Amino acid sequence: MPEPSSNSHLRRDPAPVLQHLINTRLLVHEQRVLCYGCGQGVDVDWLRLRRYDVHGFDPHPPFGYAEPPSGPYDVVLLNYVLTRLKTPEARRNTARKAFDLVKPGGRFVVTSRTALREAGAEPSALDAYFRELLEGCELGAMEVLPPDFQDRSSAAVIRKAGIYKPTFPWKWVDDRQEFEALCARLLGEPLVALDVETTLEEPRVLCTIQLAVPGQTWIVDALAFADLAPIRPVLESDRVEIIIHNAAFEEQMFAKHQIRIVKIHDTLISSRKKHKKNVTGGHKLGEVCERELGLYLDKALQTSDWTVRPLSADQLNYAAIDAEVLILLHQILCPPKTPETLDLF
């Protein structure tokens, strides 16, 4: 990126797209944000003033942001950088370098005056411009915002592909006999992963119960049953280890149905024990999966409406994944002990 020749080229106001990202909750305080090619840091300062975890990078040392970025980031902003690049090849190379720093499922945001000047204001033409800019990258959904003629710019918000999808086959269970047969089967399993989805408002209502064993997942429609008696023997067994992430929540939800969970392995506690110090990231399920498994989860549907029937395909995949990854995490956080041998005697 060439250095601007004079201070007249330097931007003094934050990019308008920032307020759009905040209003639509595509930018929240828990995310890591990078302003790539940030210049003197107008956007960085604006976001830091609002307490966002934001980092700036610009290769020109006088700007004060020359430290290389350490990805991946939840959101990467490339605002007004393309205008400073003289050739299409330079623009593509810079955009792709910035895009590579986005985590799977994260957002890449590019604001460009060059796009509006070269492609025009037609939405389809702008869409084609941004897709060509990132040709060869793993693109998910793209939203091209209406052109800002006062700012003489166009902006696109692009989701990066590559989020984890379920690999275990899963089955929807809303029949009483199937529910009873499933629970009878699980009584013979040494390990069962458990996750739930609920309403968001208090008092919380149990909507689905996700159960998984190695290679198979079930999603139980908790709203379909007057009581959850079939699952009581499984959760209250002292022979079946129930794998949960943040077990206190599941314990609270099943306590409303007078059901205890007896033998728990909490992957949240295991993660905290393993990483007492110098841990990168926190201990939420998505963060633990990134750190331990290299898998990126899409948590956008966590706050969706789980009372609607039928659930969407995306909701069902989301529910299945949260149980499946607990099996994978247990294998990493609690590897089997080395068998003892009598040869020593």
Steps between C-alpha positions, in 0.01 A plus 500: 500500500663826394537771757269797444689797362342760727279539802213596267466131417455399863153419624369681806154345543419135580361283223117514493488120472610469865167627632316259269700207641417602855131559428464156338709332774755376249749678724482423873738552790601135535661493154860559391506770233778601262519823300727401210676794335370725776716804418516723806233293671179703470283187508720341767461801731124522438449133589735506800312798638194272497697221674534260207796260490656646188850483353642716224756420232663719240843426345614863525685537835425875542132415543581299813326173403783306338479193729387206282151367578459169682186336367254361470254781570121499529474814288757649261439851365657618174373856481608739221823310436423400139491865391867534595603205282566579136446166324227233511765239584621699802139536622431129464822403678432733792135397532593132504773551760248673724234236433741223603501649852125443546401191697256257335149632559636851564432819304716685249390860446633706212414864430618636167464815295672318215215247483237769451714683246585191293187284537229763539206498740315197358484236779578208268804680359631579847443139606702382199776751579547376858481135395769553237708685760493187720500235227641174632413578865253297707201732478177444684203737494565852370302816571573804283374809679327781309759746365579800717508775241592768754805290596547393134545142615350153498537237771463123508469269800620150414480193717792260480416137432662206677291468817462151643213283377375182669680182400299260719162401353220644713134411552202707609296334777144614575327163544455359851593144409812615317595714799463205737699270269777759470530540876508122548787483253692782669486318832754257354741773388800602715501859365212721386538864397217732603400849387170688504331795333252713691293812475691820574250657735456399863366265608698301246322216324684190377446478121744234374733245656806399298657163582807354331723195516803442277366498144133587565290793624133534592298820534204446731200733472446576869184697418339185356484316834286563806785368717863400455484183710674277239825692534507491880675158527773615261578829675470353849713193425836474676632289208437743214737799490317806369724743310380861525654842445407724792294235675343742747256617234384150400471404867275799556280420200449133592442585864180668384390150393619343828787326322858496631815450295718269709826426319622813321811582304500877446725599209492860622673393824743277308599791276558728799716236670705441187559870435542662839740758359601647165184387325407654165128568500246407762308189593172535312420195289595669173828627644591159641423330167723747316786449743480124552356374170569772246125511425297816459138496613225726375328631815268741319195273549546472875250781554249386237143393581513133602126472559410518129421168330633383269848623585706620204775285351757747636355474850506120489862496381592751770338285770666182375844661490495613862451142619739347245795723592466402866593143403802634312601728787477216751744299290749789514450620856466151652709258293474134608747391764790279395399139575679342794695184431588204717839466327651722769432225754 
